[in-house]
Amino acid sequence: MCFQRKAGLGRYNSARPEWLAAYRNARFMRNSGKEPDASLSGIAWKAQLIVAYERDGIDNLAVPLEARLIAKNLINEILAEEN
């Protein structure tokens, strides 16, 4: 390739207040039951996609302690094998 790609967000590179406003609008649209609007571009579209398809975090209180300990031990075993 002739030209090296520059690091950055491209057209999504905006100031923090612009992102906050885009996220606020995206959350409002999601709460009102609207799907992401593909006619938008830039940070408004990106924020809508992120908000609409964000994954729910795991609630540690909903997972039994025994299952969390088993998962922690399994992760520790895998990490020990890598080292």
Secondary structure by P-SEA (a helix, b strand, c coil): ccbbbbbccccccccaaaaaaaaaaaaaaaaaccccccccccaaaaaaaaaaccccccccccccaaaaaaaaaaaaaaaaaac
